[in-house]
């Protein structure tokens, strides 16, 4: 695997080069190589991916690389994911090993590995092949069970090579990553950073709550590449001195995960006119991003809304008769773990290549892809993709609630928050519902408002009148 070979080269030639930074925690390429090799030896007899549990810890990176070296791959699990949801993931994968980077000992029947258990090894063995699964990332599922998206090692290599082609080495190379490692946007930062010999600088959830801490990170390290959702950028645009003159080394911006608004892009370009700004698009099922465009002033003058670019090498984009975006090529996942029906509903083969039905509406104009929202009830909120049916299913399972419909409320062309419309018993309070949901769903999937109804309105053909509910929520 090209990624692992590149990491090993840095470890051999420049073992003291820093590859990871999170607050006071740092790790060198030499450490990453030795620790991941030691962990790989512990798990290489397994046939299942290793679960890597934590939040922005160097040990998560160790676990990920060890999973690749062993040939088994890995499943990244952020601490923000409720234990009930993790249990469902464990039921699907049935892993033999879990690396607990936080030493919090989540419930697990297999072998739980703590950082203290990992012994460094000087012997590096790479077992993974191009057709092995590199990682499995879980996304929202309509039945309440998350779907595990399997991405091949060849797909990850191909994506990383493309990202590297969009980056020129600076005198100092530091990549900023905002996304939790269980969110596939993080892949856009982690592997391009490693193969370019850069230091990966992690922004954690507590920093996002206190933006002054992000400001301090930007002052402390000469960030050269930035990977985030547009929403995170919008917050950072309010930071003092967030401009080219204060950050002369910040030359590359990469955005994915949600709509990159024209106004946001123009503001960023005004502040960082000497930088290269890329708008990209892609679902988890197609290895992070499959299209990209450099946002120049000419692009800003020509397009509003902005396109998400042209297909990257090895990818074909097509639009079906129903305006659905179809992705074809080796970037496409091999499907969902142990879910043949869900896989066959979204994936198929054409001319010997994998094709994914995205569910996104789009059009091709002037050589670029434009995304026009969802064709179904799957939405993106703050960069996280989720299915409204899953949230409805979980709410409906709460005692005292007989029906639930979730509607997304949009502002300025993107989902701002969720409203849950419910039919419930009189003694069930909103606090009761939120408490129950917090044990099952991540915080970002819990609706902001709950509206009680005697009866959920229906359309003449017997379906829920979602349009009426959305209008009542405004």
DOPAPA-456232 format. One line per field, with one value per residue (C-alpha): x negated, y, z negated; residue number from 0. Coordinates in nm, 3 decimals. Example, Ala and Ser with C-alpha at 12.3 -4.5 7.8 and 13.67 -1.06 7.14 Angstrom:
REM DOPAPA-456232
u c(-1.230 -1.367)
v c(-0.450 -0.106)
w c(-0.780 -0.714)
pos c(0 1)
//
This chain:
REM DOPAPA-456232
u c(0.000 -0.154 -0.049 -0.221 -0.538 -0.558 -0.512 -0.784 -1.021 -0.976 -1.018 -1.345 -1.491 -1.360 -1.235 -1.223 -0.997 -0.667 -0.360 -0.089 0.003 0.298 0.267 -0.042 -0.054 -0.293 -0.419 -0.704 -0.702 -0.943 -0.703 -0.407 -0.599 -0.716 -0.391 -0.171 -0.403 -0.382 -0.001 0.018 -0.161 0.097 0.392 0.257 0.402 0.754 0.970 1.177 1.106 0.986 1.216 1.028 1.203 1.113 1.110 0.818 0.561 0.232 0.334 0.624 0.374 0.159 0.463 0.562 0.217 0.187 0.520 0.386 0.054 0.228 0.440 0.759 0.844 1.005 1.332 1.287 1.523 1.535 1.616 1.916 2.098 2.338 2.254 2.586 2.491 2.142 2.299 2.490 2.167 2.001 2.293 2.237 1.857 1.800 1.443 1.183 0.994 1.066 0.797 0.925 0.729 0.909 0.870 1.243 1.311 1.624 1.836 1.673 1.660 1.344 0.986 0.969 0.624 0.503 0.212 -0.005 0.040 -0.125 -0.493 -0.690 -0.842 -1.126 -0.999 -0.751 -0.541 -0.267 -0.002 0.266 0.330 0.505 0.829 0.843 1.079 0.879 1.148 1.517 1.703 2.060 2.328 2.692 2.934 3.310 3.397 3.205 2.905 2.597 2.458 2.090 1.932 1.630 1.352 1.075 0.705 0.675 0.951 0.778 0.445 0.611 0.783 0.466 0.267 0.526 0.517 0.138 0.154 0.350 0.079 -0.272 -0.518 -0.585 -0.896 -0.685 -0.406 -0.123 0.224 0.519 0.796 1.131 1.334 1.366 1.182 1.511 1.625 1.476 1.383 1.090 0.949 0.894 0.648 0.494 0.345 0.242 0.068 -0.121 -0.236 -0.366 -0.567 -0.354 -0.240 0.131 0.274 0.601 0.886 1.102 1.466 1.375 1.174 1.474 1.677 1.407 1.284 1.009 0.833 0.842 0.696 0.411 0.343 0.324 0.082 -0.134 -0.172 -0.233 0.062 0.011 0.323 0.675 0.941 1.287 1.655 1.765 1.955 1.636 1.468 1.755 1.689 1.315 1.368 1.477 1.144 0.910 0.623 0.761 0.608 0.310 0.083 0.110 0.087 -0.145 -0.208 0.161 0.182 0.429 0.793 1.005 1.379 1.624 1.925 2.182 2.270 1.986 2.179 2.071 2.062 1.838 1.605 1.576 1.499 1.228 1.080 1.071 0.876 0.650 0.618 0.276 0.411 0.557 0.918 1.085 1.452 1.506 1.794 1.841 2.029 1.869 1.952 1.709 1.396 1.452 1.452 1.484 1.498 1.311 1.264 1.022 1.231 1.073 1.212 1.309 1.509 1.673 1.762 1.904 2.100 2.348 2.417 2.073 2.010 1.840 1.604 1.506 1.451 1.109 0.895 1.043 1.397 1.692 1.993 2.330 2.680 2.973 3.310 3.440 3.153 2.969 2.588 2.422 2.056 1.860 1.508 1.267 1.345 1.681 1.720 1.774 2.093 2.235 2.113 2.351 2.629 2.682 3.026 2.909 2.598 2.794 3.029 2.744 2.466 2.442 2.183 2.150 1.878 1.694 1.687 1.868 2.143 2.306 2.647 2.590 2.947 2.821 2.985 2.747 2.665 2.361 2.304 1.996 1.796 1.876 2.107 2.368 2.542 2.908 2.997 3.127 3.377 3.484 3.502 3.128 2.980 2.659 2.647 2.321 2.136 2.285 2.490 2.795 3.126 3.437 3.602 3.343 3.411 3.786 3.741 3.545 3.793 4.086 3.921 3.945 4.219 4.523 4.459 4.681 4.560 4.270 4.183 3.863 3.843 3.526 3.544 3.331 3.172 2.962 2.974 2.864 3.015 2.994 3.170 3.423 3.778 3.948 4.327 4.465 4.784 4.724 4.880 4.949 4.694 4.401 4.201 3.950 3.677 3.773 3.739 3.403 3.265 3.373 3.229 2.894 2.837 2.888 2.809 2.510 2.581 2.588 2.880 3.107 3.376 3.359 3.738 4.020 4.377 4.668 4.964 5.291 5.271 4.992 5.133 5.158 5.171 5.471 5.281 5.222 4.864 4.733 4.771 4.411 4.456 4.732 4.525 4.225 4.440 4.583 4.227 4.114)
v c(0.000 0.328 0.522 0.280 0.270 0.649 0.659 0.397 0.601 0.908 0.693 0.552 0.873 1.132 0.946 1.263 1.450 1.539 1.377 1.447 1.736 1.768 2.018 1.906 1.564 1.508 1.206 1.156 0.944 0.709 0.664 0.612 0.347 0.156 0.174 0.083 -0.209 -0.332 -0.309 -0.470 -0.777 -0.803 -0.813 -0.964 -1.311 -1.166 -1.157 -0.860 -0.486 -0.331 -0.084 0.236 0.433 0.786 1.155 1.327 1.112 1.003 0.649 0.664 0.729 0.442 0.214 0.319 0.257 -0.072 -0.182 -0.113 -0.289 -0.598 -0.625 -0.622 -0.253 -0.044 0.113 0.462 0.540 0.889 0.933 1.151 0.842 0.696 0.351 0.211 0.305 0.162 -0.164 -0.186 -0.133 -0.408 -0.641 -0.580 -0.615 -0.860 -0.735 -0.930 -0.622 -0.267 -0.006 0.225 0.546 0.721 0.440 0.471 0.098 0.091 -0.224 -0.487 -0.867 -0.902 -0.808 -0.447 -0.298 0.002 0.221 0.081 -0.266 -0.170 -0.254 -0.076 -0.293 -0.218 -0.483 -0.336 -0.584 -0.473 -0.739 -0.528 -0.567 -0.338 -0.537 -0.550 -0.320 -0.029 0.120 0.095 0.413 0.394 0.626 0.673 0.390 0.421 0.127 0.258 0.037 0.227 0.120 0.025 0.158 -0.048 0.134 -0.063 0.009 0.081 0.343 0.511 0.517 0.664 0.937 1.026 1.052 1.296 1.509 1.518 1.643 1.945 2.039 2.181 2.134 2.446 2.523 2.421 2.165 2.148 2.015 2.125 1.871 1.969 1.650 1.366 1.058 0.866 1.123 1.053 1.419 1.348 1.111 1.419 1.551 1.242 1.059 1.354 1.494 1.171 1.110 1.466 1.431 1.694 1.740 1.672 1.935 1.827 2.057 1.889 1.942 2.152 2.391 2.438 2.540 2.796 2.946 3.138 2.802 2.761 3.110 3.003 2.694 2.906 3.142 2.855 2.650 2.768 2.580 2.521 2.318 2.346 2.072 2.141 2.180 2.524 2.576 2.547 2.796 3.043 3.040 3.089 3.381 3.572 3.510 3.809 3.828 3.541 3.664 3.603 3.863 3.692 3.339 3.365 2.988 2.900 2.841 2.552 2.517 2.206 2.194 1.906 1.773 2.044 2.343 2.594 2.917 3.179 3.452 3.242 3.158 3.523 3.632 3.368 3.462 3.828 3.737 3.473 3.581 3.414 3.074 2.785 2.719 2.392 2.307 1.930 1.683 1.319 1.077 0.837 0.559 0.702 0.764 1.115 1.329 1.258 1.609 1.931 2.284 2.559 2.858 3.160 3.510 3.416 3.119 3.343 3.597 3.329 3.098 3.148 2.895 2.742 2.417 2.129 2.079 1.814 1.443 1.347 1.089 0.739 0.865 0.917 1.129 1.079 1.216 0.975 1.054 1.137 1.390 1.163 1.188 0.855 0.787 0.525 0.397 0.245 0.520 0.356 0.138 -0.236 -0.188 -0.204 -0.466 -0.763 -0.567 -0.723 -0.567 -0.215 -0.267 -0.380 -0.084 0.168 -0.008 -0.189 -0.279 -0.139 -0.237 -0.413 -0.102 -0.020 0.245 0.422 0.585 0.889 1.002 1.356 1.564 1.731 1.856 1.890 2.235 2.393 2.082 2.106 1.924 2.122 1.960 2.050 1.884 1.539 1.322 1.149 1.233 1.205 1.540 1.704 1.910 2.080 1.849 1.526 1.310 1.148 0.990 1.147 0.804 0.679 0.968 0.912 0.544 0.607 0.869 0.637 0.368 0.589 0.483 0.707 0.825 0.677 0.869 1.092 1.289 1.492 1.791 1.985 2.364 2.537 2.879 3.027 2.708 2.458 2.271 2.481 2.255 1.975 1.981 1.665 1.647 1.390 1.230 1.145 1.066 1.367 1.262 1.250 1.574 1.714 1.665 1.297 1.263 1.441 1.229 0.909 1.021 1.122 0.758 0.642 0.920 1.151 1.508 1.639 1.406 1.520 1.767 2.121 2.152 1.910 1.993 1.789 1.705 1.531 1.389 1.401 1.561 1.346 1.414 1.295 0.981 0.879 0.993 1.222 1.584 1.688 2.011 2.124 2.025 2.218 2.528 2.502 2.492 2.817)
w c(0.000 0.118 -0.195 -0.431 -0.222 -0.229 -0.608 -0.651 -0.435 -0.653 -0.965 -0.832 -0.687 -0.934 -1.243 -1.458 -1.215 -1.386 -1.229 -1.489 -1.720 -1.956 -2.239 -2.436 -2.272 -1.981 -1.790 -1.543 -1.228 -1.405 -1.698 -1.467 -1.275 -1.584 -1.777 -1.480 -1.397 -1.756 -1.759 -1.416 -1.550 -1.829 -1.591 -1.269 -1.338 -1.340 -1.030 -1.152 -1.149 -1.473 -1.645 -1.728 -2.002 -2.112 -2.021 -1.849 -2.029 -1.874 -1.967 -1.725 -1.447 -1.575 -1.569 -1.219 -1.072 -1.264 -1.116 -0.768 -0.831 -0.967 -0.654 -0.862 -0.833 -1.104 -1.224 -1.378 -1.669 -1.821 -2.190 -2.096 -1.962 -2.223 -2.357 -2.233 -1.879 -1.923 -2.041 -1.714 -1.520 -1.723 -1.643 -1.272 -1.264 -1.552 -1.601 -1.793 -1.912 -2.023 -2.093 -2.367 -2.311 -2.599 -2.854 -2.924 -2.879 -2.663 -2.683 -2.462 -2.475 -2.267 -2.359 -2.481 -2.422 -2.623 -2.505 -2.786 -2.633 -2.303 -2.279 -2.002 -1.729 -1.490 -1.247 -1.001 -0.806 -0.565 -0.504 -0.337 0.036 0.282 0.260 -0.120 -0.308 -0.450 -0.672 -0.753 -0.846 -0.972 -0.840 -0.933 -0.853 -0.798 -1.030 -1.328 -1.251 -1.120 -0.783 -0.764 -0.443 -0.334 -0.146 0.027 -0.018 0.355 0.327 0.034 0.218 0.528 0.327 0.137 0.460 0.597 0.283 0.292 0.652 0.524 0.272 0.313 0.029 -0.174 -0.378 -0.679 -0.636 -0.888 -0.801 -1.015 -1.070 -1.221 -1.162 -1.414 -1.290 -1.263 -1.004 -0.660 -0.602 -0.836 -0.573 -0.355 -0.615 -0.774 -0.477 -0.257 -0.566 -0.630 -0.272 -0.243 -0.564 -0.735 -1.093 -1.143 -1.379 -1.543 -1.644 -1.908 -2.007 -2.313 -2.097 -1.870 -2.175 -2.262 -1.932 -2.112 -2.147 -1.768 -1.741 -1.971 -1.761 -1.446 -1.619 -1.747 -1.428 -1.069 -0.919 -0.548 -0.460 -0.601 -0.584 -0.725 -0.659 -0.534 -0.861 -1.065 -0.833 -0.880 -1.253 -1.202 -0.965 -1.276 -1.453 -1.489 -1.239 -1.032 -0.707 -0.480 -0.639 -0.978 -0.834 -0.531 -0.526 -0.494 -0.120 -0.078 -0.179 -0.114 -0.184 -0.173 -0.360 -0.289 -0.071 -0.030 -0.007 0.246 -0.019 -0.245 0.042 0.148 -0.209 -0.237 0.100 -0.003 -0.317 -0.156 0.207 0.241 0.135 0.331 0.228 0.330 0.320 0.335 0.326 0.244 0.019 -0.230 0.017 0.274 0.063 -0.069 0.247 0.618 0.768 0.707 0.832 0.739 0.636 0.805 0.845 1.200 1.068 0.808 1.076 1.304 1.074 0.792 0.647 0.681 0.867 0.686 0.977 1.226 1.163 1.030 1.215 1.215 1.153 1.388 1.296 1.465 1.409 1.430 1.587 1.238 1.191 0.948 0.934 1.018 0.934 1.127 1.070 0.820 0.570 0.505 0.195 0.227 0.024 -0.327 -0.574 -0.598 -0.428 -0.083 -0.033 -0.121 0.092 0.398 0.357 0.383 0.576 0.907 1.169 1.518 1.765 1.483 1.262 0.941 0.955 0.661 0.661 0.441 0.380 0.448 0.719 0.960 1.306 1.527 1.676 1.834 1.748 1.377 1.139 0.947 0.649 0.605 0.274 0.183 0.368 0.047 -0.320 -0.379 -0.476 -0.591 -0.907 -1.011 -0.773 -0.911 -0.682 -0.836 -0.743 -0.890 -0.896 -1.145 -1.383 -1.344 -1.415 -1.735 -1.862 -1.791 -2.004 -2.315 -2.556 -2.530 -2.173 -1.904 -1.599 -1.500 -1.188 -1.161 -0.929 -0.839 -0.859 -0.598 -0.605 -0.325 -0.122 -0.388 -0.680 -0.996 -1.249 -1.290 -1.427 -1.555 -1.523 -1.765 -1.889 -2.255 -2.590 -2.813 -3.078 -2.831 -2.843 -2.594 -2.854 -2.878 -2.501 -2.485 -2.767 -2.592 -2.259 -2.410 -2.504 -2.146 -1.899 -1.857 -1.971 -1.614 -1.527 -1.813 -1.696 -1.829 -1.875 -1.959 -1.856 -1.990 -1.763 -1.825 -1.472 -1.213 -0.895 -0.585 -0.212 -0.007 0.096 -0.265 -0.311 -0.585 -0.474 -0.537 -0.348 -0.585 -0.890 -0.763 -0.699 -1.052 -1.191 -1.030)
pos c(0 1 2 3 4 5 6 7 8 9 10 11 12 13 14 15 16 17 18 19 20 21 22 23 24 25 26 27 28 29 30 31 32 33 34 35 36 37 38 39 40 41 42 43 44 45 46 47 48 49 50 51 52 53 54 55 56 57 58 59 60 61 62 63 64 65 66 67 68 69 70 71 72 73 74 75 76 77 78 79 80 81 82 83 84 85 86 87 88 89 90 91 92 93 94 95 96 97 98 99 100 101 102 103 104 105 106 107 108 109 110 111 112 113 114 115 116 117 118 119 120 121 122 123 124 125 126 127 128 129 130 131 132 133 134 135 136 137 138 139 140 141 142 143 144 145 146 147 148 149 150 151 152 153 154 155 156 157 158 159 160 161 162 163 164 165 166 167 168 169 170 171 172 173 174 175 176 177 178 179 180 181 182 183 184 185 186 187 188 189 190 191 192 193 194 195 196 197 198 199 200 201 202 203 204 205 206 207 208 209 210 211 212 213 214 215 216 217 218 219 220 221 222 223 224 225 226 227 228 229 230 231 232 233 234 235 236 237 238 239 240 241 242 243 244 245 246 247 248 249 250 251 252 253 254 255 256 257 258 259 260 261 262 263 264 265 266 267 268 269 270 271 272 273 274 275 276 277 278 279 280 281 282 283 284 285 286 287 288 289 290 291 292 293 294 295 296 297 298 299 300 301 302 303 304 305 306 307 308 309 310 311 312 313 314 315 316 317 318 319 320 321 322 323 324 325 326 327 328 329 330 331 332 333 334 335 336 337 338 339 340 341 342 343 344 345 346 347 348 349 350 351 352 353 354 355 356 357 358 359 360 361 362 363 364 365 366 367 368 369 370 371 372 373 374 375 376 377 378 379 380 381 382 383 384 385 386 387 388 389 390 391 392 393 394 395 396 397 398 399 400 401 402 403 404 405 406 407 408 409 410 411 412 413 414 415 416 417 418 419 420 421 422 423 424 425 426 427 428 429 430 431 432 433 434 435 436 437 438 439 440 441 442 443 444 445 446 447 448 449 450 451 452 453 454 455 456 457 458 459 460 461 462 463 464 465 466 467 468 469 470 471 472 473)
//
